Amino acid sequence: MATNHLTGFCPHYHEAVELIGRRWSGAILRSMLSGTQRFSEIGAPIPGLSDRLLSERLKEFESAGLAERTVIPDTPVRVEYRLTDKGRSLRPVVAALTAWAEEWLGAGVSCDVDAGRAANEPRARNPLLLWSDRPPG
């Protein structure tokens, strides 16, 4: 039930923020919103994400019902991941957070429009870094 009055603490909100607020979870979720992907395709657009951490987060997403893993018995065996309805329902949340980040952290520069240029820079701009960890300039 939605309300205009926010109390100081909501256990549901806290659980949601803890789940999608873990290190790299937001970036992984954003990557997975583009549809069914293989492991390497999910991590490819995310600079600095290790395979170990990606694997850990995907398992957490599966446990929480946000994602599902499908093994395709082919030669070689393929494994694909996709968001469930529960995971895909976070699209407007990700879009709203992206809009906020672009306005308040990215000087109004769109992550999606600027992505191609940023990927070609010596150190790609990562809007998910803490402010103190951002590269100069």
Backbone as JSON Lines, residues from 0, in Angstrom:
{"i":0,"aa":"M","n":[0.84,-1.17,0.0],"ca":[0.0,0.0,0.0],"c":[0.89,1.24,0.0]}
{"i":1,"aa":"A","n":[0.73,2.1,-0.96],"ca":[1.52,3.33,-1.07],"c":[0.94,4.4,-0.16]}
{"i":2,"aa":"T","n":[1.83,5.23,0.35],"ca":[1.39,6.32,1.2],"c":[2.25,7.54,0.93]}
{"i":3,"aa":"N","n":[1.7,8.72,1.14],"ca":[2.46,9.96,0.96],"c":[3.31,10.26,2.19]}
{"i":4,"aa":"H","n":[2.94,9.7,3.33],"ca":[3.69,9.92,4.56],"c":[4.72,8.8,4.71]}
{"i":5,"aa":"L","n":[5.98,9.18,4.85],"ca":[7.04,8.19,5.03],"c":[7.47,8.17,6.48]}
{"i":6,"aa":"T","n":[7.39,6.99,7.09],"ca":[7.87,6.84,8.45],"c":[9.39,6.73,8.41]}
{"i":7,"aa":"G","n":[10.01,6.77,9.55],"ca":[11.47,6.72,9.61],"c":[12.05,5.4,9.14]}
{"i":8,"aa":"F","n":[11.31,4.31,9.26],"ca":[11.84,3.01,8.88],"c":[10.74,2.14,8.29]}
{"i":9,"aa":"C","n":[11.07,1.47,7.21],"ca":[10.18,0.49,6.6],"c":[11.01,-0.76,6.32]}
{"i":10,"aa":"P","n":[10.68,-1.88,6.92],"ca":[11.5,-3.08,6.73],"c":[11.52,-3.57,5.27]}
{"i":11,"aa":"H","n":[10.46,-3.34,4.53],"ca":[10.41,-3.77,3.12],"c":[11.37,-2.92,2.28]}
{"i":12,"aa":"Y","n":[11.32,-1.61,2.51],"ca":[12.23,-0.7,1.82],"c":[13.68,-1.05,2.16]}
{"i":13,"aa":"H","n":[13.94,-1.28,3.42],"ca":[15.3,-1.61,3.86],"c":[15.81,-2.88,3.17]}
{"i":14,"aa":"E","n":[14.97,-3.9,3.1],"ca":[15.35,-5.15,2.44],"c":[15.63,-4.92,0.95]}
{"i":15,"aa":"A","n":[14.79,-4.12,0.29],"ca":[14.97,-3.84,-1.13],"c":[16.27,-3.08,-1.39]}
{"i":16,"aa":"V","n":[16.53,-2.06,-0.57],"ca":[17.75,-1.27,-0.74],"c":[18.98,-2.13,-0.47]}
{"i":17,"aa":"E","n":[18.92,-2.99,0.52],"ca":[20.04,-3.88,0.82],"c":[20.3,-4.84,-0.34]}
{"i":18,"aa":"L","n":[19.24,-5.3,-1.0],"ca":[19.4,-6.23,-2.12],"c":[19.97,-5.54,-3.35]}
{"i":19,"aa":"I","n":[19.34,-4.48,-3.8],"ca":[19.81,-3.84,-5.04],"c":[20.89,-2.81,-4.8]}
{"i":20,"aa":"G","n":[21.17,-2.52,-3.52],"ca":[22.21,-1.55,-3.2],"c":[23.57,-2.16,-2.92]}
{"i":21,"aa":"R","n":[23.66,-3.48,-2.97],"ca":[24.97,-4.11,-2.78],"c":[25.91,-3.7,-3.89]}
{"i":22,"aa":"R","n":[27.19,-3.8,-3.62],"ca":[28.2,-3.41,-4.61],"c":[27.94,-4.11,-5.94]}
{"i":23,"aa":"W","n":[27.83,-3.35,-6.99],"ca":[27.63,-3.76,-8.38],"c":[26.22,-4.26,-8.69]}
{"i":24,"aa":"S","n":[25.36,-4.45,-7.71],"ca":[24.02,-4.97,-7.99],"c":[23.22,-4.07,-8.92]}
{"i":25,"aa":"G","n":[23.28,-2.77,-8.7],"ca":[22.54,-1.84,-9.55],"c":[23.0,-1.88,-10.99]}
{"i":26,"aa":"A","n":[24.31,-1.96,-11.19],"ca":[24.86,-2.02,-12.55],"c":[24.48,-3.33,-13.23]}
{"i":27,"aa":"I","n":[24.5,-4.42,-12.48],"ca":[24.13,-5.72,-13.03],"c":[22.65,-5.73,-13.38]}
{"i":28,"aa":"L","n":[21.83,-5.21,-12.49],"ca":[20.39,-5.13,-12.76],"c":[20.13,-4.31,-14.01]}
{"i":29,"aa":"R","n":[20.79,-3.17,-14.13],"ca":[20.61,-2.31,-15.31],"c":[21.02,-3.04,-16.59]}
{"i":30,"aa":"S","n":[22.12,-3.77,-16.53],"ca":[22.57,-4.54,-17.69],"c":[21.56,-5.62,-18.08]}
{"i":31,"aa":"M","n":[20.99,-6.26,-17.07],"ca":[20.05,-7.36,-17.33],"c":[18.71,-6.89,-17.86]}
{"i":32,"aa":"L","n":[18.41,-5.61,-17.72],"ca":[17.14,-5.09,-18.23],"c":[17.06,-5.14,-19.75]}
{"i":33,"aa":"S","n":[18.2,-5.37,-20.42],"ca":[18.19,-5.43,-21.89],"c":[17.71,-6.78,-22.41]}
{"i":34,"aa":"G","n":[17.45,-7.73,-21.53],"ca":[16.9,-9.02,-21.97],"c":[17.77,-10.2,-21.59]}
{"i":35,"aa":"T","n":[17.41,-11.38,-22.11],"ca":[18.12,-12.61,-21.81],"c":[19.56,-12.51,-22.31]}
{"i":36,"aa":"Q","n":[20.5,-12.86,-21.44],"ca":[21.92,-12.75,-21.79],"c":[22.71,-13.89,-21.18]}
{"i":37,"aa":"R","n":[23.86,-14.12,-21.77],"ca":[24.82,-15.06,-21.19],"c":[25.64,-14.31,-20.15]}
{"i":38,"aa":"F","n":[26.33,-15.07,-19.31],"ca":[27.11,-14.52,-18.21],"c":[28.03,-13.39,-18.68]}
{"i":39,"aa":"S","n":[28.81,-13.65,-19.7],"ca":[29.8,-12.66,-20.16],"c":[29.13,-11.41,-20.74]}
{"i":40,"aa":"E","n":[27.95,-11.56,-21.3],"ca":[27.23,-10.41,-21.87],"c":[26.72,-9.47,-20.78]}
{"i":41,"aa":"I","n":[26.37,-10.04,-19.63],"ca":[25.89,-9.21,-18.52],"c":[27.02,-8.34,-17.99]}
{"i":42,"aa":"G","n":[28.19,-8.93,-17.81],"ca":[29.31,-8.21,-17.23],"c":[30.08,-7.33,-18.2]}
{"i":43,"aa":"A","n":[29.97,-7.59,-19.49],"ca":[30.78,-6.87,-20.49],"c":[30.67,-5.34,-20.41]}
{"i":44,"aa":"P","n":[29.5,-4.75,-20.26],"ca":[29.43,-3.28,-20.25],"c":[29.81,-2.64,-18.91]}
{"i":45,"aa":"I","n":[30.16,-3.45,-17.9],"ca":[30.4,-2.93,-16.56],"c":[31.9,-2.96,-16.25]}
{"i":46,"aa":"P","n":[32.57,-1.81,-16.34],"ca":[34.01,-1.78,-16.1],"c":[34.36,-2.12,-14.65]}
{"i":47,"aa":"G","n":[35.35,-3.0,-14.49],"ca":[35.84,-3.33,-13.15],"c":[35.09,-4.43,-12.42]}
{"i":48,"aa":"L","n":[34.06,-4.99,-13.01],"ca":[33.28,-6.06,-12.37],"c":[33.98,-7.39,-12.58]}
{"i":49,"aa":"S","n":[34.31,-8.08,-11.49],"ca":[34.97,-9.39,-11.61],"c":[33.93,-10.49,-11.85]}
{"i":50,"aa":"D","n":[34.38,-11.58,-12.46],"ca":[33.5,-12.73,-12.69],"c":[33.0,-13.3,-11.38]}
{"i":51,"aa":"R","n":[33.86,-13.32,-10.36],"ca":[33.48,-13.86,-9.07],"c":[32.32,-13.06,-8.46]}
{"i":52,"aa":"L","n":[32.43,-11.74,-8.52],"ca":[31.38,-10.9,-7.94],"c":[30.1,-10.97,-8.78]}
{"i":53,"aa":"L","n":[30.23,-11.03,-10.1],"ca":[29.05,-11.17,-10.95],"c":[28.33,-12.46,-10.62]}
{"i":54,"aa":"S","n":[29.08,-13.55,-10.48],"ca":[28.48,-14.84,-10.15],"c":[27.75,-14.78,-8.8]}
{"i":55,"aa":"E","n":[28.38,-14.14,-7.83],"ca":[27.77,-14.01,-6.5],"c":[26.46,-13.22,-6.57]}
{"i":56,"aa":"R","n":[26.48,-12.11,-7.29],"ca":[25.27,-11.28,-7.39],"c":[24.16,-12.0,-8.15]}
{"i":57,"aa":"L","n":[24.51,-12.72,-9.21],"ca":[23.49,-13.45,-9.96],"c":[22.82,-14.5,-9.08]}
{"i":58,"aa":"K","n":[23.61,-15.16,-8.24],"ca":[23.04,-16.14,-7.3],"c":[22.1,-15.45,-6.31]}
{"i":59,"aa":"E","n":[22.49,-14.27,-5.84],"ca":[21.62,-13.52,-4.93],"c":[20.33,-13.11,-5.63]}
{"i":60,"aa":"F","n":[20.43,-12.66,-6.87],"ca":[19.24,-12.29,-7.64],"c":[18.32,-13.5,-7.82]}
{"i":61,"aa":"E","n":[18.91,-14.67,-8.1],"ca":[18.1,-15.9,-8.23],"c":[17.4,-16.22,-6.93]}
{"i":62,"aa":"S","n":[18.12,-16.17,-5.82],"ca":[17.53,-16.48,-4.5],"c":[16.39,-15.53,-4.16]}
{"i":63,"aa":"A","n":[16.53,-14.28,-4.56],"ca":[15.5,-13.28,-4.26],"c":[14.35,-13.31,-5.26]}
{"i":64,"aa":"G","n":[14.46,-14.13,-6.3],"ca":[13.4,-14.22,-7.3],"c":[13.45,-13.12,-8.35]}
{"i":65,"aa":"L","n":[14.58,-12.39,-8.43],"ca":[14.71,-11.33,-9.43],"c":[15.17,-11.86,-10.78]}
{"i":66,"aa":"A","n":[15.9,-12.96,-10.79],"ca":[16.46,-13.5,-12.03],"c":[16.33,-15.01,-12.04]}
{"i":67,"aa":"E","n":[16.39,-15.54,-13.25],"ca":[16.41,-16.99,-13.39],"c":[17.5,-17.4,-14.34]}
{"i":68,"aa":"R","n":[18.05,-18.57,-14.08],"ca":[19.16,-19.12,-14.84],"c":[18.62,-20.31,-15.63]}
{"i":69,"aa":"T","n":[18.94,-20.36,-16.93],"ca":[18.49,-21.45,-17.78],"c":[19.71,-22.12,-18.4]}
{"i":70,"aa":"V","n":[19.8,-23.42,-18.22],"ca":[20.88,-24.2,-18.83],"c":[20.34,-24.78,-20.13]}
{"i":71,"aa":"I","n":[21.04,-24.5,-21.22],"ca":[20.63,-24.99,-22.54],"c":[21.56,-26.13,-22.92]}
{"i":72,"aa":"P","n":[21.01,-27.36,-22.95],"ca":[21.86,-28.53,-23.23],"c":[22.26,-28.58,-24.7]}
{"i":73,"aa":"D","n":[23.31,-27.91,-25.0],"ca":[23.84,-27.82,-26.35],"c":[25.31,-28.18,-26.26]}
{"i":74,"aa":"T","n":[26.0,-28.18,-27.36],"ca":[27.43,-28.42,-27.34],"c":[28.13,-27.18,-27.86]}
{"i":75,"aa":"P","n":[28.82,-26.45,-27.02],"ca":[28.93,-26.62,-25.56],"c":[27.66,-26.16,-24.86]}
{"i":76,"aa":"V","n":[27.53,-26.55,-23.6],"ca":[26.37,-26.17,-22.8],"c":[26.36,-24.64,-22.67]}
{"i":77,"aa":"R","n":[25.18,-24.06,-22.83],"ca":[25.02,-22.61,-22.68],"c":[24.18,-22.33,-21.44]}
{"i":78,"aa":"V","n":[24.53,-21.27,-20.77],"ca":[23.76,-20.82,-19.61],"c":[23.32,-19.39,-19.88]}
{"i":79,"aa":"E","n":[22.03,-19.15,-19.73],"ca":[21.49,-17.81,-19.96],"c":[20.78,-17.33,-18.7]}
{"i":80,"aa":"Y","n":[20.78,-16.03,-18.53],"ca":[20.13,-15.4,-17.39],"c":[19.12,-14.4,-17.9]}
{"i":81,"aa":"R","n":[18.02,-14.28,-17.17],"ca":[17.04,-13.26,-17.5],"c":[16.34,-12.84,-16.23]}
{"i":82,"aa":"L","n":[15.85,-11.62,-16.24],"ca":[15.09,-11.13,-15.1],"c":[13.7,-11.76,-15.13]}
{"i":83,"aa":"T","n":[13.18,-12.04,-13.96],"ca":[11.81,-12.51,-13.83],"c":[10.89,-11.29,-13.9]}
{"i":84,"aa":"D","n":[9.58,-11.53,-13.83],"ca":[8.64,-10.4,-13.78],"c":[8.96,-9.49,-12.6]}
{"i":85,"aa":"K","n":[9.31,-10.1,-11.48],"ca":[9.68,-9.34,-10.28],"c":[10.9,-8.46,-10.56]}
{"i":86,"aa":"G","n":[11.9,-9.0,-11.25],"ca":[13.09,-8.23,-11.59],"c":[12.81,-7.14,-12.6]}
{"i":87,"aa":"R","n":[12.03,-7.48,-13.63],"ca":[11.7,-6.5,-14.67],"c":[10.83,-5.36,-14.12]}
{"i":88,"aa":"S","n":[10.1,-5.63,-13.04],"ca":[9.27,-4.57,-12.46],"c":[10.11,-3.46,-11.84]}
{"i":89,"aa":"L","n":[11.42,-3.68,-11.72],"ca":[12.32,-2.64,-11.2],"c":[12.75,-1.66,-12.29]}
{"i":90,"aa":"R","n":[12.34,-1.87,-13.54],"ca":[12.73,-0.96,-14.64],"c":[12.42,0.51,-14.32]}
{"i":91,"aa":"P","n":[11.2,0.86,-13.87],"ca":[10.96,2.27,-13.59],"c":[11.81,2.81,-12.43]}
{"i":92,"aa":"V","n":[12.15,1.95,-11.49],"ca":[13.02,2.35,-10.38],"c":[14.42,2.66,-10.91]}
{"i":93,"aa":"V","n":[14.94,1.79,-11.77],"ca":[16.26,2.0,-12.38],"c":[16.24,3.26,-13.25]}
{"i":94,"aa":"A","n":[15.18,3.45,-14.01],"ca":[15.07,4.64,-14.86],"c":[15.03,5.92,-14.01]}
{"i":95,"aa":"A","n":[14.28,5.89,-12.91],"ca":[14.2,7.06,-12.04],"c":[15.55,7.35,-11.38]}
{"i":96,"aa":"L","n":[16.23,6.32,-10.92],"ca":[17.54,6.51,-10.3],"c":[18.57,6.98,-11.33]}
{"i":97,"aa":"T","n":[18.47,6.48,-12.56],"ca":[19.36,6.94,-13.63],"c":[19.14,8.42,-13.91]}
{"i":98,"aa":"A","n":[17.88,8.83,-13.99],"ca":[17.56,10.25,-14.24],"c":[18.1,11.12,-13.11]}
{"i":99,"aa":"W","n":[17.94,10.66,-11.87],"ca":[18.46,11.42,-10.74],"c":[19.98,11.52,-10.81]}
{"i":100,"aa":"A","n":[20.64,10.4,-11.11],"ca":[22.11,10.37,-11.18],"c":[22.63,11.27,-12.3]}
{"i":101,"aa":"E","n":[21.97,11.25,-13.44],"ca":[22.39,12.1,-14.56],"c":[22.28,13.58,-14.18]}
{"i":102,"aa":"E","n":[21.2,13.93,-13.5],"ca":[21.0,15.34,-13.12],"c":[21.95,15.79,-12.01]}
{"i":103,"aa":"W","n":[22.07,14.99,-10.97],"ca":[22.78,15.43,-9.77],"c":[24.23,14.99,-9.7]}
{"i":104,"aa":"L","n":[24.6,13.92,-10.38],"ca":[25.98,13.43,-10.33],"c":[26.69,13.54,-11.67]}
{"i":105,"aa":"G","n":[25.94,13.58,-12.74],"ca":[26.54,13.56,-14.08],"c":[26.46,14.85,-14.84]}
{"i":106,"aa":"A","n":[26.19,15.95,-14.17],"ca":[26.11,17.26,-14.8],"c":[25.16,17.28,-15.99]}
{"i":107,"aa":"G","n":[24.07,16.52,-15.89],"ca":[23.06,16.51,-16.94],"c":[23.41,15.69,-18.16]}
{"i":108,"aa":"V","n":[24.55,14.99,-18.15],"ca":[24.97,14.17,-19.28],"c":[24.3,12.81,-19.18]}
{"i":109,"aa":"S","n":[23.65,12.39,-20.25],"ca":[22.94,11.11,-20.27],"c":[23.92,9.94,-20.3]}
{"i":110,"aa":"C","n":[23.69,8.97,-19.45],"ca":[24.52,7.76,-19.44],"c":[24.4,7.02,-20.76]}
{"i":111,"aa":"D","n":[23.21,6.97,-21.31],"ca":[22.97,6.19,-22.52],"c":[23.51,6.87,-23.76]}
{"i":112,"aa":"V","n":[23.4,8.17,-23.85],"ca":[23.91,8.89,-25.03],"c":[25.42,8.92,-24.99]}
{"i":113,"aa":"D","n":[25.99,9.07,-23.8],"ca":[27.43,9.25,-23.63],"c":[28.19,7.92,-23.51]}
{"i":114,"aa":"A","n":[27.49,6.79,-23.48],"ca":[28.13,5.51,-23.22],"c":[29.2,5.14,-24.24]}
{"i":115,"aa":"G","n":[28.95,5.36,-25.51],"ca":[29.93,5.01,-26.54],"c":[31.21,5.8,-26.41]}
{"i":116,"aa":"R","n":[31.08,7.1,-26.16],"ca":[32.27,7.94,-26.0],"c":[33.02,7.56,-24.73]}
{"i":117,"aa":"A","n":[32.3,7.34,-23.65],"ca":[32.93,7.03,-22.37],"c":[33.71,5.72,-22.43]}
{"i":118,"aa":"A","n":[33.21,4.75,-23.18],"ca":[33.87,3.46,-23.27],"c":[35.22,3.57,-23.98]}
{"i":119,"aa":"N","n":[35.39,4.6,-24.81],"ca":[36.64,4.77,-25.55],"c":[37.65,5.65,-24.83]}
{"i":120,"aa":"E","n":[37.26,6.23,-23.7],"ca":[38.2,7.04,-22.92],"c":[39.19,6.13,-22.22]}
{"i":121,"aa":"P","n":[40.39,6.63,-21.88],"ca":[41.38,5.8,-21.19],"c":[40.83,5.16,-19.92]}
{"i":122,"aa":"R","n":[40.08,5.91,-19.14],"ca":[39.42,5.36,-17.96],"c":[37.96,5.73,-18.08]}
{"i":123,"aa":"A","n":[37.13,4.75,-18.4],"ca":[35.71,5.02,-18.65],"c":[35.06,5.65,-17.43]}
{"i":124,"aa":"R","n":[34.21,6.63,-17.67],"ca":[33.46,7.29,-16.6],"c":[32.45,6.3,-16.07]}
{"i":125,"aa":"N","n":[32.52,6.05,-14.79],"ca":[31.6,5.12,-14.16],"c":[30.74,5.88,-13.16]}
{"i":126,"aa":"P","n":[29.48,6.17,-13.51],"ca":[28.63,6.96,-12.61],"c":[28.28,6.23,-11.32]}
{"i":127,"aa":"L","n":[28.67,4.95,-11.19],"ca":[28.34,4.19,-9.99],"c":[29.42,4.32,-8.92]}
{"i":128,"aa":"L","n":[30.56,4.95,-9.25],"ca":[31.6,5.13,-8.26],"c":[31.16,6.13,-7.2]}
{"i":129,"aa":"L","n":[31.66,5.95,-5.99],"ca":[31.44,6.95,-4.97],"c":[32.1,8.24,-5.42]}
{"i":130,"aa":"W","n":[31.57,9.36,-4.99],"ca":[32.09,10.64,-5.44],"c":[33.59,10.73,-5.2]}
{"i":131,"aa":"S","n":[34.07,10.27,-4.06],"ca":[35.49,10.38,-3.74],"c":[36.34,9.45,-4.59]}
{"i":132,"aa":"D","n":[35.75,8.45,-5.23],"ca":[36.49,7.5,-6.06],"c":[36.51,7.88,-7.53]}
{"i":133,"aa":"R","n":[35.82,8.96,-7.89],"ca":[35.73,9.33,-9.3],"c":[37.09,9.79,-9.8]}
{"i":134,"aa":"P","n":[37.4,9.47,-11.07],"ca":[38.65,9.97,-11.65],"c":[38.59,11.48,-11.81]}
{"i":135,"aa":"P","n":[39.73,12.16,-11.76],"ca":[39.7,13.61,-11.91],"c":[39.2,14.02,-13.29]}
{"i":136,"aa":"G","n":[38.59,15.2,-13.36],"ca":[38.16,15.75,-14.64],"c":[36.81,15.38,-14.94]}
